[in-house]
Amino acid sequence: MSTSSHSSTGNQREAGIRPVVGWEEDCGAAGVGHDLTGADLDAAVIEADHSRVLHSWSAQAHLPSSSIAGGSGASLWDYAGNTWIDFSSQLINVNIGYQHPRVVAAIRRQAEVMTMVAPSTSNKQRAEAAGKILEHAPAGFEKVFFTNAGADANENAMRMARLVTGRDKIISRYRSYHGNTGASIVATGDWRRIPNEYARGHVHVFGPYLYRSEFWATTAEQECARALEHLEHTILAEGPETIAGILLESVPGTAGIMVPPPGYLAGVRRIADRYGIVMICDEVMAGFGRTGAWFAFQRQDVVPDLITFAKGVNSGYVPAGGVVISSEIAHFFDERVFPGGLTYSGHPLAMAAIVAAITAMEDEGIVEHADQIGETVLGPGLRALGDNPLVGEVRGQGVFWAVELVADKATRERLEGSRLAAVSRRCHQRGLILPVHDNRIHVVPPCVITAEQATRGIEILADALAEEARH
C-alpha cells in the first residue's frame, strides 16, 4: 500500500494548499484564543466549546476535556504538541485517514467551481460518485439515493421497503444502532431508542452473540441456527404479510462489533425471500474497507436488496450517506414518485470527496491493507491480550475489533465502567486514543494505520490493561 503518514504541512504541500493565515480575525467576537498558543489555546478551545455547544449523547456538566488541533494518517495532535495514535477513527468513519492529500485537493477544486447544486439538477460529480459506489456493489444494483449521513440513509431505505411491499413493519435487532432520526432511532436496539420511541411499526429480535447467547447455544453453529429460528418465529407471530423489511448491520458496530457466524446473513436472505421481505444491510459503519472488504456482507457471499452507507464512503471529509438500490426496487419508482428528498442530497463537495476517496482507496490498496493489518497485526496482537484476567473475548476483522472486558472470566460479569474509564485514561496519557462502549474497548483505527502504529497501540493497551488487572 502506498499510503503513508505525512505531517500536516506535508499534506498541504502535496495537495497544493496554502495554510490560511489570519482567518481567525474574521470571526470577530466569536473567535477563540487569537493570542494564545500551546496548552493555553487547548484550554481556551475547550472552554469556548463547552460553553457554546450542546454536545450529543452527553450530560453537559460532564464533558471530556480534550481538544484536537490536527491530524495526518492515523495520528492526531493538540495545540500543545501532544500526539496520539488513533484507534477510534473519530466516530469509526475516517477510514482513509486524516488529511489525505487527494481528497483535500478534490474538495478544494470543487469549491472553486460550484459549491451547491439542487438534487433535481443533473450534476457531473453526483453521477461520478454514484458510479464509483456502484462499481463496488454486487451485480444487480442500479442506482444510488444520496443522503447527508447514515441515519437518513436508513430512514429512506425503510421508506423504500414500505413503499415497495405495501407493508408497515420493520424488523431490526436489539443490539444495533441505525441513527438518530425518527424511524432510525426506533429501529435501533440499544438504550438510545427508549427516550426517542415515537415511530410506529418496529419489531426487534435478538441476533447471534455466542459469548452472551440468548439461545443457550454452546457453538457458533447452534447460535446461528437458533437466531435464525427466532427471527422466523417472530415474523410468523407478527404476520409475514405485515413485514416490509429486515434492517440489520452486516456487522453490528456500536453494539459490540459482533461478526455474524458463517451462514447467518445467508439465512436471513432465505427467510426474507420466503416471505417477500426486503433485506436491508446497514453498511454505514462496516462499509468501505472497515472489515477489509468494500462491504462487510461480501465476506459472507450474500446480496441484500438495499445497502445503506455513509462514514467511510468519503471518511467524513464532507457529510454524505446514501442507499444503493437494486434494479427491481429502482424500477419500482420509474412511474411512481419517490416521496423523499433532502436539500443537500448529492452535495457537490461531498460527491467530489467520494470520488477522490474511493479512487485513492483503489489506487493505494487501502481496503486490502486493512484486511492485511487485521490478519497479521491487530488480530494476533489483540488475541494475545486474552491472557489478561480482565479480557473476556476478542472479536473482529479488518480494522474493526472489540475487546470485551469482564470482572470474572468464569461468570462473564461485565467490568464496571469506572475501571474501563481508568484503562482509557491511561491509554490517552500514553499516546493512544480508543473508544469505550459499555464494557468493551473498540479498536477501530483508520484503514491506513501502519503495522508499527498498530503494534505500538496494542502495546499501550496491553500495559494499561495489565496495570488495571493488578488493582
C-alpha positions as CSV (number, residue, x, y, z in Angstrom):
1,M,0.0,0.0,0.0
2,S,1.4,3.3,-1.0
3,T,-0.3,5.5,1.7
4,S,1.9,6.7,4.5
5,S,1.6,9.1,7.3
6,H,2.6,12.6,6.5
7,S,2.9,15.8,8.5
8,S,0.0,18.2,8.3
9,T,2.3,20.7,6.5
10,G,3.4,18.0,4.1
11,N,-0.1,17.0,3.3
12,Q,-0.9,20.7,2.5
13,R,2.1,21.0,0.2
14,E,1.3,17.8,-1.6
15,A,-2.3,18.9,-2.2
16,G,-1.2,22.3,-3.3
17,I,-2.9,24.1,-0.4
18,R,-1.6,27.1,1.3
19,P,-2.4,27.4,5.0
20,V,-4.8,30.4,5.6
21,V,-3.1,32.9,7.9
22,G,-5.2,35.3,10.0
23,W,-8.6,33.8,9.2
24,E,-9.5,33.8,12.9
25,E,-9.8,37.6,12.9
26,D,-12.8,37.3,10.5
27,C,-14.7,35.6,13.4
28,G,-14.8,38.8,15.4
29,A,-16.0,38.3,18.9
30,A,-16.7,34.6,18.2
31,G,-13.0,33.9,17.7
32,V,-11.2,31.7,20.2
33,G,-7.7,32.2,21.6
34,H,-6.3,34.7,19.0
35,D,-3.2,35.5,21.0
36,L,-2.8,32.1,22.7
37,T,-0.6,29.1,21.8
38,G,0.0,25.6,23.1
39,A,-1.8,24.3,26.2
40,D,-3.3,27.7,26.8
41,L,-5.0,27.5,23.4
42,D,-6.2,24.0,24.1
43,A,-7.8,25.2,27.3
44,A,-9.4,28.2,25.6
45,V,-10.9,25.9,22.9
46,I,-12.3,23.5,25.4
47,E,-13.8,26.3,27.5
48,A,-15.4,28.0,24.5
49,D,-16.7,24.7,23.1
50,H,-18.2,23.6,26.4
51,S,-19.9,27.0,26.9
52,R,-21.3,27.4,23.4
53,V,-22.1,23.9,22.1
54,L,-24.7,21.4,23.2
55,H,-23.0,18.0,22.9
56,S,-24.7,14.8,21.7
57,W,-25.3,11.8,24.0
58,S,-23.8,13.7,26.9
59,A,-24.6,15.3,30.2
60,Q,-23.3,18.8,29.6
61,A,-21.7,19.2,33.0
62,H,-19.5,16.1,32.5
63,L,-17.9,16.5,29.1
64,P,-14.3,15.3,28.3
65,S,-11.6,17.9,28.5
66,S,-9.6,17.4,25.3
67,S,-9.1,19.1,22.0
68,I,-7.8,18.2,18.6
69,A,-5.8,20.6,16.5
70,G,-4.9,18.4,13.6
71,G,-4.2,15.0,12.2
72,S,-2.5,13.0,9.5
73,G,-2.9,9.4,8.5
74,A,-3.7,7.6,11.8
75,S,-2.2,10.3,14.1
76,L,-3.7,13.2,15.9
77,W,-2.3,16.1,17.9
78,D,-3.4,19.0,20.1
79,Y,-2.1,22.6,20.2
80,A,0.3,21.8,23.0
81,G,2.1,19.3,20.7
82,N,0.8,16.1,22.4
83,T,0.4,13.4,19.8
84,W,-1.7,10.2,19.7
85,I,-2.1,7.1,17.7
86,D,-5.8,7.0,16.8
87,F,-7.7,3.7,17.5
88,S,-11.1,5.5,17.1
89,S,-11.2,6.9,13.5
90,Q,-13.3,9.6,15.3
91,L,-16.8,8.0,15.0
92,I,-15.4,5.0,13.2
93,N,-15.5,6.9,9.9
94,V,-12.1,8.3,9.0
95,N,-11.2,5.1,7.0
96,I,-8.8,6.8,4.6
97,G,-7.0,8.7,7.4
98,Y,-6.7,12.3,8.3
99,Q,-5.9,14.9,5.6
100,H,-5.4,12.6,2.7
101,P,-4.0,15.0,0.1
102,R,-6.0,13.7,-2.9
103,V,-9.3,14.1,-1.0
104,V,-8.4,17.5,0.4
105,A,-7.4,18.7,-3.1
106,A,-10.6,17.4,-4.7
107,I,-12.7,19.3,-2.2
108,R,-10.8,22.5,-2.8
109,R,-11.0,22.1,-6.6
110,Q,-14.8,21.6,-6.4
111,A,-15.3,24.5,-4.1
112,E,-13.7,26.8,-6.7
113,V,-16.1,25.6,-9.3
114,M,-19.5,25.0,-7.7
115,T,-20.4,24.7,-4.0
116,M,-24.1,23.8,-4.3
117,V,-26.4,22.2,-6.8
118,A,-30.1,21.2,-6.1
119,P,-30.8,17.5,-6.1
120,S,-33.2,17.8,-9.0
121,T,-30.4,19.2,-11.3
122,S,-28.1,16.8,-13.1
123,N,-24.6,17.1,-11.8
124,K,-21.3,15.6,-13.0
125,Q,-19.9,15.0,-9.6
126,R,-23.0,13.2,-8.3
127,A,-23.1,10.9,-11.3
128,E,-19.5,10.1,-10.9
129,A,-19.8,9.4,-7.2
130,A,-22.8,7.1,-7.8
131,G,-20.8,5.3,-10.5
132,K,-17.8,4.7,-8.2
133,I,-20.1,3.3,-5.5
134,L,-21.9,1.0,-7.9
135,E,-18.6,-0.4,-9.1
136,H,-18.1,-2.0,-5.7
137,A,-21.7,-3.1,-5.2
138,P,-22.8,-6.6,-6.3
139,A,-24.3,-7.1,-9.8
140,G,-27.9,-6.2,-10.0
141,F,-27.6,-2.8,-8.2
142,E,-28.5,0.1,-10.4
143,K,-29.0,3.4,-8.6
144,V,-27.9,5.4,-5.6
145,F,-30.0,7.7,-3.5
146,F,-27.8,10.2,-1.7
147,T,-28.4,11.5,1.9
148,N,-26.4,13.5,4.4
149,A,-25.5,10.7,6.8
150,G,-26.2,7.2,7.8
151,A,-29.3,7.9,9.8
152,D,-31.2,9.4,6.9
153,A,-29.9,6.6,4.7
154,N,-31.6,4.1,6.9
155,E,-34.6,6.3,7.1
156,N,-35.0,6.3,3.3
157,A,-34.2,2.6,2.9
158,M,-37.0,1.8,5.3
159,R,-39.3,4.1,3.4
160,M,-38.4,2.3,0.1
161,A,-39.1,-1.1,1.7
162,R,-42.5,0.1,2.9
163,L,-43.5,1.6,-0.4
164,V,-42.4,-1.4,-2.5
165,T,-44.1,-4.0,-0.3
166,G,-47.1,-2.0,0.8
167,R,-46.4,-3.3,4.3
168,D,-45.6,-1.4,7.5
169,K,-43.3,-3.2,9.9
170,I,-39.5,-3.2,10.0
171,I,-37.7,-5.9,11.9
172,S,-34.3,-4.9,13.4
173,R,-32.1,-6.2,16.2
174,Y,-31.8,-5.3,19.8
175,R,-28.1,-5.0,19.7
176,S,-27.9,-2.4,17.0
177,Y,-27.6,1.3,16.1
178,H,-29.1,2.8,13.0
179,G,-29.0,6.5,13.6
180,N,-30.8,9.3,15.5
181,T,-33.7,10.3,13.3
182,G,-37.4,9.4,13.6
183,A,-37.5,5.8,12.3
184,S,-33.8,5.0,12.5
185,I,-33.6,5.6,16.2
186,V,-36.6,3.4,16.8
187,A,-35.1,0.7,14.7
188,T,-32.0,1.0,16.9
189,G,-31.9,-1.7,19.6
190,D,-29.8,-0.1,22.3
191,W,-30.7,2.3,25.2
192,R,-30.8,5.3,22.9
193,R,-34.1,4.1,21.4
194,I,-36.0,4.3,24.7
195,P,-36.3,8.1,25.2
196,N,-37.0,8.5,21.5
197,E,-39.5,5.8,20.8
198,Y,-42.2,7.7,18.9
199,A,-42.4,6.0,15.5
200,R,-44.7,3.0,14.9
201,G,-44.2,-0.2,13.0
202,H,-41.0,-1.5,14.6
203,V,-40.2,-5.0,15.9
204,H,-36.9,-6.2,17.5
205,V,-35.2,-9.5,17.6
206,F,-32.0,-10.9,19.1
207,G,-29.2,-11.6,16.7
208,P,-26.3,-14.0,17.2
209,Y,-23.8,-13.2,20.0
210,L,-22.3,-16.5,21.2
211,Y,-20.3,-15.0,24.1
212,R,-23.6,-13.9,25.7
213,S,-26.1,-16.2,23.9
214,E,-29.8,-15.5,24.3
215,F,-30.4,-19.0,22.9
216,W,-28.4,-21.2,25.3
217,A,-26.1,-22.1,22.5
218,T,-22.6,-23.5,23.0
219,T,-21.3,-23.4,19.4
220,A,-21.4,-20.9,16.6
221,E,-23.5,-23.3,14.6
222,Q,-26.1,-23.6,17.3
223,E,-26.1,-19.8,17.8
224,C,-26.6,-19.2,14.1
225,A,-29.4,-21.8,13.7
226,R,-31.3,-20.6,16.8
227,A,-31.0,-16.9,16.0
228,L,-32.5,-17.6,12.6
229,E,-35.3,-19.7,14.1
230,H,-36.0,-16.9,16.5
231,L,-36.2,-14.4,13.6
232,E,-38.6,-16.6,11.6
233,H,-40.8,-17.3,14.6
234,T,-41.0,-13.5,15.2
235,I,-42.1,-13.0,11.6
236,L,-44.7,-15.6,11.8
237,A,-46.0,-14.2,15.1
238,E,-46.2,-10.7,13.7
239,G,-47.7,-11.9,10.4
240,P,-45.4,-12.1,7.4
241,E,-47.9,-10.0,5.4
242,T,-47.1,-7.1,7.7
243,I,-43.3,-7.1,7.5
244,A,-41.8,-4.7,4.9
245,G,-38.1,-5.1,5.7
246,I,-35.4,-6.6,7.8
247,L,-32.8,-4.0,8.7
248,L,-29.5,-5.2,10.1
249,E,-26.0,-4.1,10.4
250,S,-23.9,-6.6,8.4
251,V,-21.5,-6.4,11.5
252,P,-23.1,-4.7,14.5
253,G,-20.7,-1.9,15.3
254,T,-21.5,0.3,18.3
255,A,-23.3,-2.7,19.9
256,G,-20.1,-4.7,20.1
257,I,-18.5,-5.5,16.7
258,M,-20.2,-8.9,16.6
259,V,-19.1,-10.6,13.4
260,P,-22.0,-12.9,12.5
261,P,-21.3,-16.6,12.4
262,P,-21.0,-18.2,8.9
263,G,-24.4,-18.8,7.4
264,Y,-26.3,-16.2,9.4
265,L,-26.7,-13.5,6.7
266,A,-27.4,-16.2,4.1
267,G,-30.1,-17.5,6.4
268,V,-31.6,-14.0,6.8
269,R,-31.6,-13.8,3.0
270,R,-33.5,-17.1,2.6
271,I,-36.1,-16.0,5.2
272,A,-36.6,-12.7,3.6
273,D,-37.1,-14.3,0.2
274,R,-39.5,-16.9,1.7
275,Y,-41.9,-14.1,2.9
276,G,-41.3,-11.4,0.3
277,I,-39.5,-9.1,2.7
278,V,-36.9,-6.5,1.7
279,M,-33.4,-7.2,3.2
280,I,-31.5,-4.0,4.1
281,C,-27.9,-4.3,5.0
282,D,-26.7,-1.3,7.1
283,E,-23.1,-0.8,6.0
284,V,-22.8,2.7,7.4
285,M,-20.0,1.7,9.8
286,A,-18.8,-1.6,8.3
287,G,-18.6,-0.5,4.7
288,F,-15.7,0.9,2.6
289,G,-12.8,-1.0,4.0
290,R,-13.6,-1.3,7.7
291,T,-13.8,-5.1,7.6
292,G,-11.1,-5.5,5.0
293,A,-13.8,-5.6,2.2
294,W,-15.7,-2.9,0.3
295,F,-18.9,-4.1,2.0
296,A,-18.9,-6.4,5.0
297,F,-21.7,-8.6,3.7
298,Q,-19.4,-9.6,0.8
299,R,-17.4,-11.6,3.2
300,Q,-20.4,-13.9,3.6
301,D,-21.3,-14.1,-0.1
302,V,-24.8,-12.5,0.4
303,V,-26.6,-10.0,-1.7
304,P,-29.2,-7.8,0.0
305,D,-31.9,-5.7,-1.7
306,L,-30.8,-2.3,-0.3
307,I,-27.4,-1.2,1.1
308,T,-27.1,1.9,3.3
309,F,-23.8,3.6,3.6
310,A,-22.1,6.8,5.0
311,K,-19.0,7.3,7.1
312,G,-16.2,5.5,5.2
313,V,-17.5,6.4,1.7
314,N,-15.5,9.6,2.0
315,S,-14.2,9.4,5.6
316,G,-16.5,12.2,6.7
317,Y,-14.4,14.9,5.0
318,V,-17.8,16.3,3.9
319,P,-21.0,14.7,5.3
320,A,-22.5,12.2,3.0
321,G,-24.5,8.9,3.0
322,G,-27.0,7.1,0.9
323,V,-28.8,4.0,-0.3
324,V,-27.6,1.6,-3.0
325,I,-30.7,0.3,-4.7
326,S,-31.3,-3.0,-6.5
327,S,-32.6,-2.8,-10.0
328,E,-36.0,-4.2,-9.1
329,I,-36.6,-1.6,-6.4
330,A,-35.1,1.2,-8.5
331,H,-37.5,0.4,-11.4
332,F,-40.5,0.4,-9.0
333,F,-40.1,4.2,-9.0
334,D,-39.9,4.6,-12.8
335,E,-43.6,5.7,-12.9
336,R,-44.2,6.3,-9.2
337,V,-43.0,9.3,-7.3
338,F,-40.4,8.5,-4.6
339,P,-41.8,10.7,-1.8
340,G,-38.5,11.6,-0.2
341,G,-35.7,14.1,-0.6
342,L,-33.1,16.3,1.1
343,T,-31.8,19.8,0.3
344,Y,-28.2,18.6,0.4
345,S,-28.6,15.2,-1.3
346,G,-25.6,14.7,-3.5
347,H,-23.9,17.9,-2.4
348,P,-21.1,18.6,-4.9
349,L,-18.4,19.0,-2.2
350,A,-19.4,15.6,-0.7
351,M,-19.5,14.0,-4.1
352,A,-16.0,15.2,-5.1
353,A,-14.8,13.8,-1.8
354,I,-16.4,10.4,-2.5
355,V,-14.9,10.2,-6.0
356,A,-11.4,11.1,-4.6
357,A,-11.7,8.9,-1.6
358,I,-12.8,5.7,-3.5
359,T,-10.2,6.3,-6.2
360,A,-7.4,6.7,-3.6
361,M,-8.6,3.6,-1.9
362,E,-8.5,1.7,-5.2
363,D,-5.1,3.0,-6.3
364,E,-3.4,2.7,-3.0
365,G,-4.8,-0.7,-2.0
366,I,-6.3,0.7,1.2
367,V,-9.0,-1.9,1.6
368,E,-6.5,-4.7,1.0
369,H,-4.2,-3.1,3.6
370,A,-7.0,-3.0,6.2
371,D,-7.6,-6.7,5.6
372,Q,-3.8,-7.5,5.9
373,I,-3.3,-5.4,9.0
374,G,-6.3,-7.2,10.7
375,E,-4.9,-10.6,9.7
376,T,-1.3,-10.1,10.7
377,V,-1.2,-7.4,13.4
378,L,-4.4,-6.4,15.0
379,G,-6.0,-9.8,15.2
380,P,-2.9,-11.7,16.6
381,G,-2.0,-8.8,18.9
382,L,-5.4,-8.3,20.4
383,R,-6.0,-12.0,20.8
384,A,-2.7,-12.2,22.8
385,L,-4.4,-9.9,25.4
386,G,-6.6,-12.9,26.3
387,D,-4.1,-13.9,29.0
388,N,-5.1,-10.8,30.9
389,P,-7.8,-11.8,33.6
390,L,-9.9,-8.8,32.5
391,V,-10.2,-9.9,28.9
392,G,-13.3,-12.0,28.2
393,E,-13.4,-12.1,24.4
394,V,-11.6,-10.5,21.4
395,R,-13.5,-10.5,18.1
396,G,-13.4,-8.7,14.8
397,Q,-11.9,-8.5,11.3
398,G,-10.0,-5.9,9.3
399,V,-9.7,-2.8,11.3
400,F,-12.9,-3.5,13.2
401,W,-12.3,-5.1,16.6
402,A,-13.8,-5.3,20.1
403,V,-12.1,-6.3,23.4
404,E,-14.8,-7.3,25.9
405,L,-13.7,-6.8,29.5
406,V,-15.0,-8.8,32.4
407,A,-14.6,-8.7,36.2
408,D,-14.7,-12.5,36.3
409,K,-13.9,-14.8,33.3
410,A,-15.9,-17.7,34.7
411,T,-19.1,-15.7,35.3
412,R,-18.5,-13.2,32.5
413,E,-19.6,-10.4,34.8
414,R,-19.1,-7.1,33.0
415,L,-16.3,-4.9,34.1
416,E,-17.6,-1.8,35.7
417,G,-17.5,1.5,33.9
418,S,-15.1,3.2,36.2
419,R,-12.4,0.6,35.6
420,L,-12.9,0.9,31.8
421,A,-12.5,4.6,32.2
422,A,-9.3,4.1,34.0
423,V,-7.9,1.9,31.2
424,S,-8.9,4.5,28.6
425,R,-7.4,7.3,30.6
426,R,-4.0,5.5,30.9
427,C,-4.0,4.9,27.2
428,H,-4.7,8.5,26.5
429,Q,-1.9,9.7,28.8
430,R,0.5,7.4,26.9
431,G,-0.4,8.4,23.4
432,L,-3.4,6.3,22.3
433,I,-7.0,7.3,21.7
434,L,-9.5,4.5,21.7
435,P,-13.3,4.4,22.2
436,V,-15.0,2.6,25.1
437,H,-18.6,1.3,24.9
438,D,-20.3,-0.4,27.8
439,N,-17.8,-3.0,29.0
440,R,-15.8,-3.0,25.7
441,I,-12.8,-1.4,24.2
442,H,-13.2,-0.9,20.4
443,V,-10.1,-1.0,18.3
444,V,-11.1,0.8,15.1
445,P,-8.2,2.7,13.6
446,P,-8.1,4.3,10.1
447,C,-7.6,1.7,7.4
448,V,-4.3,3.3,6.6
449,I,-2.7,2.6,10.0
450,T,0.8,1.3,9.7
451,A,1.9,-2.0,11.2
452,E,4.2,0.0,13.5
453,Q,1.4,2.2,14.8
454,A,-0.9,-0.7,15.3
455,T,1.8,-2.7,17.2
456,R,2.6,0.3,19.4
457,G,-1.1,1.0,20.1
458,I,-1.6,-2.6,21.2
459,E,1.5,-2.4,23.5
460,I,0.0,0.7,25.2
461,L,-3.4,-1.0,25.6
462,A,-1.7,-4.2,27.0
463,D,0.2,-2.2,29.6
464,A,-2.9,-0.2,30.6
465,L,-4.9,-3.5,31.0
466,A,-2.1,-5.1,32.9
467,E,-1.9,-2.2,35.3
468,E,-5.7,-2.3,35.9
469,A,-5.6,-6.0,36.5
470,R,-3.2,-5.5,39.3
471,H,-5.6,-3.2,41.1
